[in-house]
């Protein structure tokens, strides 16, 4: 056995002894799980806030684009009646872009709503788990 192997063997044995001596108790393990679930709750809350912001932005764009479609439709009709073909053509192109954006946002909104619902559901599950773990760590006082 080489000196390097001997040193490695001694280090491994010392590390094993340290793990045995410093093995966490049930309360420490429970606290670690509480900390882990707490971090996951915070991460889900942040994800939910982002998902809600995206959903709300999409809903606002739908309203804005719907208004733009009505306004642009009226402008196209106005310029067609006045035989202003260049202007009507430009507004028609803009109207087409607004309709496309409106269709995309309408298609995306249900996905955003589903993402919010799923995150809220998972968050409620995690919060209940966290409450159960906290109750295990700090049981309520016994009634006399």
Backbone as CSV, one residue per row, in Angstrom:
resi,resn,N_x,N_y,N_z,CA_x,CA_y,CA_z,C_x,C_y,C_z
1,UNK,0.858,-1.172,0.000,0.000,0.000,0.000,0.899,1.229,0.000
2,UNK,0.615,2.123,-0.896,1.431,3.331,-0.993,1.036,4.316,0.095
3,UNK,1.867,5.296,0.293,1.604,6.325,1.294,0.328,7.085,0.965
4,UNK,0.109,7.370,-0.315,-1.099,8.092,-0.740,-2.350,7.282,-0.427
5,UNK,-2.291,5.975,-0.690,-3.441,5.112,-0.393,-3.696,5.035,1.110
6,UNK,-2.637,4.990,1.897,-2.758,4.948,3.351,-3.403,6.231,3.878
7,UNK,-2.964,7.364,3.362,-3.541,8.652,3.784,-5.014,8.716,3.376
8,UNK,-5.323,8.284,2.189,-6.712,8.290,1.724,-7.576,7.382,2.600
9,UNK,-7.060,6.208,2.965,-7.794,5.271,3.818,-8.051,5.879,5.196
10,UNK,-7.039,6.522,5.776,-7.199,7.166,7.088,-8.209,8.306,6.998
11,UNK,-8.138,9.104,5.940,-9.097,10.203,5.756,-10.517,9.669,5.635
12,UNK,-10.705,8.589,4.899,-12.038,7.994,4.737,-12.584,7.511,6.062
13,UNK,-11.726,6.858,6.852,-12.175,6.362,8.163,-12.532,7.507,9.099
14,UNK,-11.719,8.557,9.084,-12.019,9.719,9.927,-13.329,10.383,9.502
15,UNK,-13.558,10.486,8.207,-14.805,11.083,7.714,-15.995,10.232,8.127
16,UNK,-15.848,8.898,8.066,-16.927,7.990,8.469,-17.223,8.136,9.962
17,UNK,-16.187,8.218,10.774,-16.377,8.406,12.222,-17.077,9.739,12.482
18,UNK,-16.674,10.775,11.758,-17.307,12.089,11.915,-18.784,12.061,11.566
19,UNK,-19.125,11.350,10.487,-20.542,11.239,10.105,-21.339,10.525,11.189
20,UNK,-20.760,9.493,11.754,-21.471,8.751,12.809,-21.659,9.597,14.066
21,UNK,-20.636,10.347,14.420,-20.714,11.174,15.620,-21.653,12.367,15.441
22,UNK,-21.656,12.913,14.262,-22.430,14.130,14.008,-23.744,13.847,13.294
23,UNK,-24.212,12.618,13.360,-25.460,12.271,12.695,-26.596,13.099,13.292
24,UNK,-27.344,13.796,12.433,-28.392,14.667,12.947,-29.535,13.868,13.565
25,UNK,-30.140,14.454,14.570,-31.276,13.825,15.230,-32.550,14.046,14.433
26,UNK,-33.648,13.456,14.900,-34.911,13.575,14.179,-35.379,15.023,14.032
27,UNK,-35.155,15.831,15.060,-35.586,17.238,14.970,-34.764,17.997,13.934
28,UNK,-33.485,17.704,13.875,-32.638,18.378,12.890,-33.040,17.966,11.476
29,UNK,-33.344,16.683,11.290,-33.796,16.215,9.973,-35.119,16.866,9.600
30,UNK,-36.019,16.977,10.574,-37.310,17.613,10.328,-37.121,19.086,9.974
31,UNK,-36.215,19.754,10.671,-35.937,21.161,10.387,-35.342,21.323,8.987
32,UNK,-34.472,20.391,8.583,-33.917,20.437,7.229,-35.025,20.311,6.189
33,UNK,-35.979,19.402,6.442,-37.087,19.234,5.500,-37.966,20.483,5.477
34,UNK,-38.192,21.077,6.632,-38.971,22.323,6.703,-38.277,23.417,5.903
35,UNK,-36.965,23.515,6.064,-36.207,24.526,5.317,-36.292,24.282,3.816
36,UNK,-36.184,23.018,3.429,-36.252,22.663,2.004,-37.629,22.987,1.422
37,UNK,-38.685,22.599,2.124,-40.045,22.884,1.652,-40.282,24.392,1.645
38,UNK,-39.756,25.085,2.632,-39.892,26.545,2.682,-39.248,27.209,1.473
39,UNK,-38.084,26.714,1.079,-37.419,27.269,-0.117,-38.249,26.975,-1.363
40,UNK,-38.828,25.781,-1.417,-39.660,25.437,-2.574,-40.919,26.300,-2.612
41,UNK,-41.503,26.576,-1.440,-42.680,27.454,-1.375,-42.318,28.833,-1.927
42,UNK,-41.200,29.362,-1.515,-40.784,30.687,-1.994,-40.540,30.675,-3.499
43,UNK,-39.927,29.609,-3.994,-39.688,29.512,-5.441,-41.012,29.444,-6.206
44,UNK,-41.973,28.691,-5.675,-43.290,28.592,-6.340,-44.025,29.922,-6.277
45,UNK,-43.894,30.638,-5.169,-44.540,31.960,-5.078,-43.964,32.908,-6.132
46,UNK,-42.655,32.861,-6.298,-42.018,33.717,-7.306,-42.472,33.307,-8.710
47,UNK,-42.546,32.009,-8.965,-43.006,31.532,-10.274,-44.457,31.931,-10.512
48,UNK,-45.274,31.855,-9.465,-46.678,32.251,-9.583,-46.790,33.748,-9.876
49,UNK,-45.984,34.546,-9.221,-46.017,35.998,-9.473,-45.637,36.291,-10.930
50,UNK,-44.633,35.577,-11.444,-44.243,35.770,-12.853,-45.359,35.318,-13.787
51,UNK,-45.977,34.179,-13.475,-47.051,33.659,-14.324,-48.260,34.600,-14.319
52,UNK,-48.582,35.145,-13.157,-49.701,36.092,-13.075,-49.391,37.365,-13.856
53,UNK,-48.162,37.828,-13.767,-47.774,39.031,-14.513,-47.891,38.781,-16.015
54,UNK,-47.462,37.608,-16.459,-47.565,37.264,-17.884,-49.026,37.161,-18.308
55,UNK,-49.846,36.514,-17.469,-51.280,36.387,-17.780,-51.933,37.761,-17.861
56,UNK,-51.634,38.624,-16.897,-52.229,39.959,-16.874,-51.776,40.802,-18.065
57,UNK,-50.501,40.670,-18.431,-49.991,41.413,-19.591,-50.693,40.937,-20.869
58,UNK,-50.905,39.633,-20.965,-51.604,39.089,-22.138,-53.039,39.597,-22.186
59,UNK,-53.717,39.610,-21.050,-55.100,40.102,-20.999,-55.163,41.583,-21.390
60,UNK,-54.182,42.371,-20.932,-54.153,43.799,-21.300,-53.920,43.968,-22.797
61,UNK,-53.010,43.141,-23.357,-52.760,43.229,-24.797,-54.009,42.856,-25.590
62,UNK,-54.772,41.901,-25.106,-56.012,41.519,-25.793,-56.954,42.716,-25.842
63,UNK,-57.115,43.384,-24.718,-57.990,44.562,-24.694,-57.469,45.659,-25.623
64,UNK,-56.170,45.907,-25.548,-55.574,46.953,-26.394,-55.707,46.609,-27.869
65,UNK,-55.409,45.362,-28.214,-55.492,44.963,-29.623,-56.930,44.940,-30.119
66,UNK,-57.846,44.581,-29.253,-59.262,44.605,-29.649,-59.677,46.042,-29.983
67,UNK,-59.245,46.982,-29.150,-59.543,48.392,-29.424,-58.867,48.850,-30.716
68,UNK,-57.639,48.412,-30.910,-56.919,48.782,-32.129,-57.603,48.226,-33.370
69,UNK,-58.092,46.994,-33.291,-58.780,46.389,-34.441,-60.016,47.201,-34.801
70,UNK,-60.789,47.593,-33.796,-61.987,48.405,-34.080,-61.602,49.749,-34.699
71,UNK,-60.600,50.391,-34.126,-60.166,51.706,-34.627,-59.624,51.592,-36.051
72,UNK,-58.783,50.586,-36.288,-58.178,50.419,-37.610,-59.211,50.020,-38.656
73,UNK,-60.183,49.210,-38.261,-61.256,48.842,-39.192,-62.001,50.088,-39.653
74,UNK,-62.303,50.973,-38.700,-63.004,52.216,-39.042,-62.142,53.090,-39.957
75,UNK,-60.823,53.129,-39.684,-59.935,53.941,-40.520,-59.844,53.381,-41.943
76,UNK,-59.753,52.083,-42.066,-59.695,51.469,-43.400,-60.969,51.798,-44.160
77,UNK,-62.120,51.617,-43.524,-63.403,51.912,-44.175,-63.481,53.376,-44.583
78,UNK,-63.033,54.254,-43.694,-63.070,55.691,-43.977,-62.238,56.025,-45.221
79,UNK,-61.021,55.507,-45.276,-60.138,55.827,-46.391,-60.564,55.135,-47.683
80,UNK,-61.178,53.976,-47.590,-61.697,53.316,-48.794,-62.831,54.152,-49.378
81,UNK,-63.734,54.622,-48.506,-64.851,55.449,-48.980,-64.353,56.732,-49.639
82,UNK,-63.267,57.278,-49.136,-62.708,58.519,-49.695,-61.762,58.222,-50.853
83,UNK,-61.614,56.945,-51.210,-60.757,56.504,-52.306,-59.292,56.890,-52.087
84,UNK,-58.890,56.848,-50.838,-57.487,57.099,-50.479,-56.821,55.734,-50.313
85,UNK,-56.415,55.179,-51.435,-55.958,53.794,-51.465,-54.655,53.565,-50.696
86,UNK,-53.730,54.482,-50.811,-52.450,54.307,-50.109,-52.670,54.260,-48.595
87,UNK,-53.458,55.205,-48.077,-53.730,55.237,-46.641,-54.521,53.999,-46.199
88,UNK,-55.523,53.631,-47.000,-56.323,52.467,-46.627,-55.463,51.206,-46.630
89,UNK,-54.528,51.128,-47.580,-53.630,49.976,-47.642,-52.743,49.909,-46.399
90,UNK,-52.182,51.036,-45.996,-51.325,51.068,-44.810,-52.109,50.667,-43.546
91,UNK,-53.310,51.206,-43.421,-54.131,50.851,-42.250,-54.569,49.385,-42.311
92,UNK,-54.795,48.873,-43.507,-55.175,47.466,-43.656,-54.027,46.553,-43.222
93,UNK,-52.786,46.921,-43.558,-51.630,46.137,-43.109,-51.505,46.167,-41.587
94,UNK,-51.689,47.359,-41.033,-51.634,47.499,-39.581,-52.772,46.705,-38.921
95,UNK,-53.949,46.737,-39.539,-55.095,45.979,-39.035,-54.795,44.479,-39.051
96,UNK,-54.153,44.015,-40.098,-53.799,42.599,-40.194,-52.842,42.203,-39.069
97,UNK,-51.842,43.047,-38.793,-50.896,42.768,-37.704,-51.612,42.752,-36.352
98,UNK,-52.521,43.701,-36.159,-53.257,43.763,-34.889,-54.143,42.531,-34.711
99,UNK,-54.778,42.088,-35.779,-55.629,40.886,-35.697,-54.783,39.649,-35.394
100,UNK,-53.615,39.569,-35.999,-52.721,38.433,-35.752,-52.263,38.426,-34.288
101,UNK,-51.868,39.586,-33.788,-51.437,39.681,-32.391,-52.591,39.333,-31.454
102,UNK,-53.776,39.789,-31.786,-54.965,39.485,-30.976,-55.226,37.982,-30.955
103,UNK,-55.127,37.344,-32.098,-55.359,35.893,-32.170,-54.304,35.127,-31.365
104,UNK,-53.054,35.559,-31.454,-51.986,34.891,-30.703,-52.206,35.029,-29.205
105,UNK,-52.566,36.238,-28.762,-52.787,36.448,-27.327,-54.022,35.698,-26.834
106,UNK,-55.066,35.656,-27.646,-56.258,34.887,-27.251,-55.926,33.408,-27.116
107,UNK,-55.058,32.910,-27.967,-54.653,31.504,-27.886,-53.755,31.261,-26.668
108,UNK,-52.954,32.257,-26.306,-52.007,32.102,-25.195,-52.659,32.266,-23.826
109,UNK,-53.717,33.042,-23.746,-54.324,33.343,-22.439,-54.745,32.086,-21.670
110,UNK,-55.420,31.114,-22.280,-55.772,29.910,-21.515,-54.559,29.162,-20.966
111,UNK,-53.455,29.157,-21.706,-52.234,28.506,-21.206,-51.702,29.223,-19.979
112,UNK,-51.742,30.559,-20.020,-51.276,31.338,-18.864,-52.187,31.100,-17.659
113,UNK,-53.484,31.044,-17.905,-54.424,30.792,-16.807,-54.207,29.403,-16.221
114,UNK,-53.958,28.409,-17.067,-53.701,27.052,-16.590,-52.407,27.003,-15.784
115,UNK,-51.389,27.706,-16.239,-50.123,27.743,-15.498,-50.335,28.359,-14.113
116,UNK,-51.110,29.438,-14.043,-51.401,30.062,-12.745,-52.157,29.095,-11.839
117,UNK,-53.151,28.432,-12.389,-53.939,27.500,-11.590,-53.050,26.375,-11.065
118,UNK,-52.211,25.822,-11.910,-51.328,24.725,-11.502,-50.357,25.163,-10.420
119,UNK,-49.785,26.351,-10.587,-48.854,26.854,-9.576,-49.565,27.127,-8.256
120,UNK,-50.777,27.670,-8.316,-51.536,27.909,-7.092,-51.855,26.590,-6.388
121,UNK,-52.231,25.573,-7.161,-52.544,24.265,-6.601,-51.320,23.677,-5.900
122,UNK,-50.176,23.687,-6.583,-48.938,23.150,-6.004,-48.529,23.954,-4.780
123,UNK,-48.705,25.251,-4.834,-48.359,26.101,-3.699,-49.217,25.770,-2.481
124,UNK,-50.515,25.555,-2.691,-51.385,25.174,-1.568,-50.942,23.838,-0.971
125,UNK,-50.571,22.891,-1.831,-50.088,21.599,-1.332,-48.828,21.777,-0.491
126,UNK,-47.897,22.558,-0.981,-46.649,22.777,-0.255,-46.883,23.508,1.064
127,UNK,-47.795,24.474,1.058,-48.091,25.207,2.297,-48.718,24.284,3.337
128,UNK,-49.596,23.371,2.891,-50.162,22.403,3.840,-49.079,21.466,4.374
129,UNK,-48.186,21.033,3.498,-47.085,20.160,3.929,-46.204,20.890,4.935
130,UNK,-45.914,22.142,4.662,-45.088,22.945,5.562,-45.760,23.095,6.916
131,UNK,-47.067,23.309,6.920,-47.799,23.432,8.188,-47.752,22.119,8.969
132,UNK,-47.912,20.984,8.274,-47.844,19.678,8.950,-46.458,19.440,9.545
133,UNK,-45.423,19.767,8.779,-44.062,19.589,9.275,-43.789,20.489,10.472
134,UNK,-44.260,21.717,10.391,-44.079,22.654,11.501,-44.805,22.158,12.747
135,UNK,-45.986,21.562,12.547,-46.728,21.031,13.683,-46.003,19.825,14.288
136,UNK,-45.332,19.039,13.445,-44.544,17.919,13.959,-43.354,18.422,14.770
137,UNK,-42.725,19.481,14.296,-41.563,20.026,14.989,-41.972,20.742,16.260
138,UNK,-43.068,21.478,16.203,-43.560,22.264,17.350,-45.014,21.869,17.619
139,UNK,-45.240,20.703,18.256,-46.617,20.280,18.483,-47.346,21.248,19.396
140,UNK,-48.680,21.383,19.175,-49.440,22.272,20.044,-49.454,21.703,21.457
141,UNK,-49.602,22.568,22.456,-49.626,22.075,23.837,-50.805,21.132,24.057
142,UNK,-50.569,20.103,24.840,-51.636,19.112,25.128,-52.679,19.745,26.010
143,UNK,-53.938,19.378,25.731,-55.064,19.893,26.527,-55.161,19.083,27.804
144,UNK,-55.474,19.770,28.871,-55.559,19.091,30.168,-56.901,18.466,30.411
